[in-house]
Amino acid sequence: MDNCKTFLSNIDNFLYHVLEFLNVSMIYFYYRVGKEMEVVKKQRLSNFELMRIISMFMIVIWHLITRSNILDHCSETIYIILKFIQYFTIVHVNSFVLVTGYFQYKSTFKINKVTSLLGQSLFYRILFVVIFSLLGIVSLSQVDIIKNVFPLDVTNNYWFLNAYVVLLCLSPFLNKLIENIDQRQHRRLIFIMILLFSIIPNLSYQSNIKNDGFMVVHFILLYFVGSYFAKYPIKNNIHFKNYSKNKKQVILIAIFCFSYLFNFLLYNFCNYLISFDSPLIREVGYYFRSGCELYSGIMVLIQSFSYFLFFETLSIRNKLINSIASLTLGVYLIHENLLVREQLYKFLNLDVDYVITSTSVVGRIFIYAILIFIICLLIEKIRVIIFKAVNKCKFIIKIKHKFHKFVIEF
């Protein structure tokens, strides 16, 4: 009898230790899973970051084609090829503003973001004034120097950044509107703005509602569209929710290709109409061609929306992509600086005075774009390191704190 009690007691102790071990193991398991989930949450999605990288690369290609004079000095075949590439990349600016509306509509306005952008712009304007003046590459007057070192970009050196900063300053008021309208009203607002600031101006040359895609009103339109895509995701859309992710992607690619090719063919057809002797036919050609190369053109908008929504369907997490994407604005600020721009295309031998007939120029453009992109990324990375070191200085922290406090109170 005593042996039986001892045996049962041993079994009881054994089961107790087993259960205690399992309990500790489960606690540790949940702890590790929780930690891993926390890391996953903290790690930023890379789908739109990848879009930023591709869009910025498109901007570099766009500028190599449009800022140089090769379109004016090339054969008809080269001209068509370059235009074909140009129309493919035309979504670049719109995509950056769409992604701003997508995330910013539910974020609070931060003055340090604006000051950071202005500081980044000022840094490169001063840097290139100093470098180009010391090397004797350009001769700048006192007025030019003052304009370039002025905190605000009075030279309109970076049109995109200027319009973007204005959009950020308006975002709190735009967000209030977005917050207080339902889906139907939001959709109507977008439709009315597209009608007023895309279709009508490009067909009627209305000066009072002119929108060539470079204006703040165009950025506001894209902001509303981006916020709409965020509030009412495509996966919940009545026309798309029954489709698999792959089917959605195929549809979006098809819409992108259709709008892209339609716009490209329309441009060439309008050029054909303009060559007619009839004033009426020529006027029709001018009317329809006007919106083909504008960021605000209706087909360009459709192309941009499908391009943006395609990246929304992707699920990517990659630290390298996120790191590169954080440097992309620097690529724009460096290669698009007025002083750099005046010398860059001469240096690359893209400002020519003879007719280009060899298709090798297309390959050169892509090689130059890759090199410009990489070099600008490296320069921007150095600037980020310098700024991080400077921002740790107590004196700078105190100045920034006082400035932010003044703006907020104002």
N, C-alpha and C positions, 0 to 999 in steps of 0.2 A: 504493500500500500504506500509506504514512504517512497519507494522507488518510482511509483507511478506519479506521485505528487511532484517529485523532483523532475521527472521527465516533462510533465506538463508545464512546470515553472520555466524550464529551459526553453521549451517551445515558445512560451509567452514572451520571454526576454528576446528570443531570436526575432520573432515577428515584430516586436516593438522597435528593435534596432533597424530592421528592414524598412519598416514604415517611416521611421525617422530619417533614414538615408534617402528614401524616395521623396520625402517632403522637402529636404534640403536640395536635392537634385532638381526638383520641379521649380523651387524658388530661384535657383541659379539659372535654370533654363529660361524662365520668364524674364529674369534680369538681363540675360544675354540677348534674347529676342527683342526686348524693349530697347536695349542699347543700339542694336542693329537697325531697328525701325527708326530710332531717333536720328541715326546717321543718314539713313535714306531720306528722311524728311528734310534734314538740313541741306543735303546735297541738291543743288538746283537742277531742275529739268533742263536738258541741253537741246531740245528740239528747236526752240526759238533762238537759242544762242548760235546754233549751227546756221539758222536762217540769216542771222546778223552777219556772220562771216561770209557766207555766199553772196549776200546782198552788197557788202562792202567791196568784195572782189568784182562784182558786176559794175559798181560805181567806178572803179579804177579802169576797167575796160571801156566803159561809156566815155570817160574823160579822154582816154587815149584816142578814141575815134573822133569825138566831137571837138576837143580842145585843140588838136593838131589840125593841119589843113589837108590831110590825105584824101578826104572826101571830095575836095575841090581839084585834086591833082591825081586822079586815078582813072583807070579804064572802066568801062561800063560793068564788066564782070566783077571787078574788085569792089566797085561801088555797091552792087547788089548784095554781095557777100557780107560786106561791112554793115550795110543797113539791116540785113537779116539778123546779124549778131546784135546790133544795137536794139532792135525791136524785142529781142528775147530778154535783154537785160534791163528794159525800161521800168521794171517793177521795183527797182532797188529803193528809191526814196519813199514810195508809198508804203513799202513793207516796214520800214523803220518807224513810221508814224502810226501804222496800224498796231504794232506791238506795244507802242506807248499807250494807246487807248485801251488795249487789252488788259494791261496791268495797272496803269495809273488811275483808272476810274474808281478803283476801290482803295486807293492809297491816299495818305495825307500829304499835303504839299510841304516840301522841305526846302527851305531857302539855301541850305548848304549844297544841295544838288545844283541849283542855279549858279551859285558862286563858284562851284567846282568846274562847271562847264566854261564859265567866263574866264576863270583863271587858266584853264587849259588852253583856251584860245589865245589869251594874252601872252602866255609863255611862248608859244610858237611864233606869234607875230614879232615879239621882241627878239627871240632867238635868231630868226632869219634876217631881220634888219641888221643885227650886229654882225652876223657871219658874212652876209653879202656886202656890207659896207667895208668891213675889215679886209676882205679879199679883193675889193675893188671891182666886183662883178657888176654892180649897178651903182648909179649915182643918184642919191636920194636928197631931195630938198628938205629944209627944216619942217615944212608943212607936212610932207610925206612921213617923216620920222615921228612927228607928234601924233599924226593920225594912227600910225601903227602901234605906238606905245600907249595910246589912250585905252583905259580899262574897257570901254565899250567899243565894239567893232564899227566905227563910224565909216570905214572904207567899204563896208559890205563885203569884206574879204570872204566870209563864210556865210552865204545866204541861208543855207539849211540850218546852221546852228542858231542864227538870229531868229528865224521863224520858230524854231523848236523851243527856244527859251521863252518866247512870247506865249506859246502854247502851254508850257508848264505853268507860267504865271496865271493863265486863265483857267487851268485845270480844276481848281477848287470850285469855281462857279459852274463849269461844265458838269462836274461830278454831281453837284446839287440837282441840276436838271435831270441827269441820267437816273439819279436815285428816285426821283419823284414822278417818273413816267412809266407806264406799263409797256409791255412788249409791242403792242399794236401802235401806240403813240411813238415809240422809239423807231419802229420800222417806217412809219409815215414821215418822221423827221428826216431820216436818211434819204428816203425817196424824194422829198421836196428839195433837199439840199443838192442831190445829184442832178435833179431837173434844173434848178436855178444856177448852180455853180459848175456844171459840167456840160450838160446837153445844150442848153440855151446859149451860153456864152460862146461855145465853140461853133455854133451854127449861125449865130446872128451878129457876132462881133459887138455885143452889148458892152459898152465901156463902163456903165454904172454897176454891172455885176460881173466884171471881167475876172476870169480865173485861169491863169496859165499853169497852175500847179506849183508855182513858187510863192504863193500868197498864204497868209495865216488862215484865211477862210477855208482853203483846201485842207490844211492840216486839221482844222476843227472838224470838217466833214469826215476825214479818216479816223479821227479820235472817236467820233460817235460810232463809226462802223466797227472799230476795234473793240470798243466797250460792248457793243451788241453781240459780237462773236463770243465774248467772255461771259456775258450774262445768260445768253441763250446758245449753248454749245451746239455744234453741228450734229453731234451724236444724239441729241434730243430732238432734232428737227424732224417734223412729220414726214418729210420726203427722204430722209437719210437714216432714221433710227432703226429701220428693219434691215439695213445693209451691213455687211461685215466691214471691218476696217479696211481690208484690201479693196473691196468694191468702192468704198468711199474715195480711196486714194486714186483708183483708176478713173473715176468720174471727175475728180478735181484736176487730174493731169489732162484729161480730155478737154475740159473747159478751158484750162490754161492754153493748150495747144490750139484750140479753135479760135479763141480770142486773139492770140498772138498772130496766127497765120492770117486770120481775117483782117486784122489791122494792117499787117504788112502788105497784103494784096490790095487792100483799099488804098493805101498810100501810093502804090505803083499805078493803080488804075486812075487815081486822081491826077497824077503826073501826066498820064496819057491824055486825060480830058483837057488839061491845061494847055497841051500842045495844039489843040484845035484852033481854027480861025474864028469860030463862032464865039462871040462875047458871052452868050448865055451858057454854053457848055463849059467855057473856061471858068465862069463864076461858080457853077456847080462843083467843078473840080476844086476850086479854092475853098469853098464852103466845107466840103467833106474832108479835105486834107488837113484843115486847120487843127483838128483835135487828135490826129494820128500820133504825133510825136510829143504831145503834152501829157504830163503826169495826171492831169485832170480829165483827159479824154475818156469817154465811156468804155471803150474796149480795153483801154489801159487799166481802168479801174476794175473791170471784171477779171482781167488777167492777174492783177495784184491781189484781189480777194481770193481767187483760187490758189494762187501761190502761197499766200499766208495760211489758208485753211489746210493745205496739204501738210505743212509743218506742224499744225496743231494736232494732226492725227498721229504723229510720230511719238514714240516713247523712248527717249535716249537720256542716259545719265553718263556724262563723261567730264571729268575735271579739266582735261586738256582743252576741250572745246569751250568750256566756260571761261577758262583763263585767256584763251585767244580772243574770244568774243569781247571781253572786257577792254581790249586794246584797240578795237576796230575804229572807234571815233578818232583816235590818233592818226590812223591811216588817212582819213579824210582831211584832217587839219594840216598834215604835213604835205601831202602831194597836191592839195588844192590851194595851198598858200599862194597868193598872187605873185610873190617874188620867185618862188620855186617854179610855179606854172610857166612863167615867162621864159625860163631857162631850160626846163625839163625836156620839152618836145624838140627844142633845137639840139640838145645834147643827144637825144635818142634818134636824131635824124628823121623825125616825123614831120617837121616843117620843111617841106620840099617845094621846089619851083619847077619840077619836071613831072611828066606823066608817069605814074606807077602802073606797070602792067603785070608784074610778077605777083603771084598769089602768096609768095613767101612773106609778104608784109603782114598777112593775117597771122601766121605763126609767130612773127616778131612781136605783134601786139600782145599775144597771150604770154609769151616769155617775159616781155617787159612788165606786164601786169603782175605776174608772179614775183618778179624781182622787187618791184615797187612795194608790193604788199608785204613781203618778208622784211625788207629794209625798214619800212615805216613801223612795222610791229616791234622791231628791235629798238628803234629810237624811242618809241612810245613806252616800252618797258623800262628803259633807262630813266625817262621822265617820271614814271610812276615811282621808281625807287628813290629818286631825288625828292619828289614831293612828300613821300612818306617820312623821309628823314627830316625835312623842313617842318612838316606839320606836327612833329613831336616837340619842337621848340616851344618853351613856355610863352615866349613873347608872341609868337604866331597864334598860339591857342587863345591867348588873352584878346588879341585883336579880333579874331574870328568870332569869339564869344560875344564881344561888345557889338560887333556889326550885326550878328544874327539877332541879338536882343533888341537892337534899335529897329530892325526891319519888322520883327514880330510885333513889337509895341506900336509901330507905325500902322 
